[in-house]
Amino acid sequence: MDAKKILATYKKQGARIETKGRVKLKGKSDFSLWYTPGVGAAATHLGKHPEDARKMSIKKNSVAVVSDGSAVLGLGNIGPYGALPVMEGKALIFKEMASIDAWPVVLDTQDPDEIVRTVKAIAPSFGGINLEDIAAPNCFDIEKRLSEELDIPVMHDDQHGTAIVVLAGLINAAKVVKKDIKKMNVVINGAGAAGTAVAKLLLAAGITDIILLDRIGTIYVGRAELNAEKIILAALTNPRKVQGGLVEAIKGADMFIGVSGKGLLKAEHVASMAPRGIVFALANPDPEILPEEAKRAGAAVIATGRSDYPNQINNALVFPGIFRGALDKGVKKITEETKLRAARALAALVSKPTAAKIIPDLLDPRVVKAVARAVR
């Protein structure tokens, strides 16, 4: 799309979301009930019984979409104002797809301690916290601390939303190529927030032969200069201790998952994969390899993060349903088992997978309900 036209549309539209009253103020009796003096009774009650806020306030159906702007889409660290339109777009998706009132909250700090303190301070107003576009490794610590210290569901969507959709797509892609996912050899290019979460969820699904690569190369036990998160990943993955770069890692692989950058996967890489290889090139807006090139090189099933190609792997298929289910059922934690159930529920919506159809469409009305049912 033309950037100038997009900017003109945004400037003309202004805000894409707004607050809207669910009750009317038609007369003095309404003011008396919903504000003073009636609101005093509600305030006094909640002061003594804060647990009832889920029934008596916006907490029942509200999610904060929180970002520090440190890793916005593929644009990098562009700060809170750069993050604001993205968070507003997420809030719009929450409302339109799952009838959830979501609020963009962009923070003018990238200090993990300050982010945790701030989110904890505003948490009483919300029934859930959707973290978004926070760079690794800070995102891991922030999510872990908030999940432990709050009694409402917290999910970093870049990690877990992506991982759930990838697993759902993999379940169906494996059916198309007639391979057992637990016996597959999977290469993940990119060891940031998304790559780390994808690896951990695939491990939880029973896949044991996973190789992760960062900018230096394969991650393995004993490699120098690994941060704390990558030391954990090294212990969990790469059982064959493959060393080197993508050339060495992808040879004979059944699947490539790219959460890295434009053009990093070459035709010769794809050609060196196992027969009936699967390629998920998810870098946005420009994938690691274009689908037509991957197909010519021998890939049997191809997915991207883009809407102009078949098999769009998009976390918007997940986060509305996850939070819809969590809010409706009073769920306080999004567990690994929840993510596995959500992935299987999403995959099951495609009854007869084909190379061109391994994942439901973003606008499929069954998606939110199916994912929400998976949350327990």
Secondary structure, DSSP 8 states (H G I E B T S, - for coil): --HHHHHHHHHHH--S-----SS---SHHHHHHHSTTHHHHHHHHHHH-GGGHHHHSGGGGEEEEEE-SSSBTTTB--HHHHHHHHHHHHHHHHHHHH--EEEEEE-S---HHHHHHHHHHHGGG-SEEEE-S--TTHHHHHHHHHHHH-SS-EEEHHHHHHHHHHHHHHHHHHHHHT--GGG-EEEEE--SHHHHHHHHHHHHTT--EEEEE-SSSB--TT-SS--HHHHHHHHHS-TT---SSHHHHHTT-SEEEE-S-TT-S-HHHHHTS-SS-EEEE--SSS-SS-HHHHHHTT-SEEEES-TTSSSB--GGGTHHHHHHHHHHHT-----HHHHHHHHHHHHHT-SS-BTTBSS--TT-TTHHHHHHHH--
